[in-house]
């Protein structure tokens, strides 16, 4: 049972990290994190080991899906597959500026 708890904690941590990275940590998106926390707490007192393993596997698969979808999107941007590249360019320029300790100003919106 102890290995199941450790596995659940690991999957929970990875899922929260993926949600924070790919969905965001803004206040108006906190319901994603709250739902995940609520589901893990609700299922923490299940006694059926097969049900626990099934739920852990589902959470692991969703984490993998979330990471894979965003990785595929990044690959499509890098291959220039007829998509708007302005967001990617802003991200690349922001990373370049941050690597030397600068921050790009926000563009003027009339």
Secondary structure as UniProt FT lines:
FT   HELIX           2..22
FT   HELIX           27..29
FT   HELIX           30..42
FT   HELIX           43..45
FT   HELIX           49..79
FT   HELIX           86..99
FT   TURN            100..101
//
